[in-house]
Amino acid sequence: MKDFIVIDDLSNQQIEHIFHIADDMAGIIESGTPLLCRGKIMATLFYEPSTRTRFSFQSAMMRLGGSVLGFDNPDNTSVVKGETIADTARIMSDYADIIVLRHPLAGAPKLMADYASVPVINGGDNSHQHPTQTLYDLYTIRKHMGPIGELNVGLCGDLKYGRTVHSLVYALARLGANIVCISPEALQMPDNVKKRLKLKYKREIETATRLEDVIPELDVLYMTRIQKERLPENIDYNSVSGKYVIDKSLLDLAKREMIILHPLPRVDEIAYDVDTDDRAFYFRQSGYGVRVRMAITALLLGALKIPDSVKSEPPPRTVMVNKKCPNPQCVLNHEKYLKPEFEVVSELMLGCIYCGYEPVDIDQTSK
């Protein structure tokens, strides 16, 4: 594995192995003896605001003995002069040994990985994916609930524009969880995600609009905030915010052993008095992000290796198609030197290799 761009870069066996490494990283954190990545430099290139992702990666690298450089405001970089992502990738490869990229265009990390000579990690790209978040979401569930297969997992809130749930739903499907998606009609899981679940993973998801109807059966409740900054003009934020609020009265309907997760930051979807409930796991979940990102960083830098006996995920089969990606936020529609490339998801579906969207009006002969 050279880069970590989407959750499907890892097989189920590799994910499980990373969990074991993350457990070991807890010992490094406690002992304060960083050795694995001494002398290595991480570049954190954040074109969008971040607290947890940026600082947990920086913490992870420093706890491994490495150092960090980067930016959190692209207005202070050559981006404002028109520098392309490809050129930034080439330049930063001479300055750092590994790159973490957060970007407002879907597919930007994949593009950077194509042109960088050092490993690239996706720190979140538009509404596409956030794979390291998914890893420590899964790690939290596995650590406290046991095997994920057959667990009832509810994903609640903004499922259309929230990138964390787009990575997570694929991983949960692969691992055998029963998935319930709870959201307003306007913020349901995107059609391209549902199609991929059905055609690639052979899985269907249950949907609901009322959390109180499904919470009694859930083992895990994954809350998300409404992505106000990504809502289109035709969706009024006030019309969808505050639809789902976890408070003490709602928890009376839930299992005592259910756990509540949240990628954070929260706005108004979890009442503060829930923080003291034994089922509130979102701050522990956030803390686990450091050890999981330590594991990924050490693996990509070659300080640790996954044994050859651990099955890896084969690379996707792709084809070049002379079609524009239908996603206006796809990097393919902004970096003009790119050529359209699509992953063969199934005989019925091609997905943009950058952002995951399927192309429109593709006839079978064009494949």
Secondary structure, 3 states (H helix, E strand, C coil): CCCECCHHHCCHHHHHHHHHHHHHHHHHHHHCCCCCCCCCEEEEEECCCCCHHHHHHHHHHHHCCCEEEEECCHHHCHHHHCCCHHHHHHHHHHHCCEEEEEECCECHHHHHHHHCCCCEEEEEECCCECHHHHHHHHHHHHHHHCCCCCCEEEEECCCCCCHHHHHHHHHHHHHCCEEEEECCHHHCCCHHHHHHHHHCCCCCCEEECCHHHHHHHCCEEEECCCCHHHCCCCCCHHHHCCCCCECHHHHCCCCCCCEEECCCCCCCCECHHHHHCCCECHHHHHHHHHHHHHHHHHHHCCCCCCCCCCCCCCCCCEEECCCCCCCCCEHHHCCCCCCCEEEEEECCEEEECCCCCCCCCCCHHHC
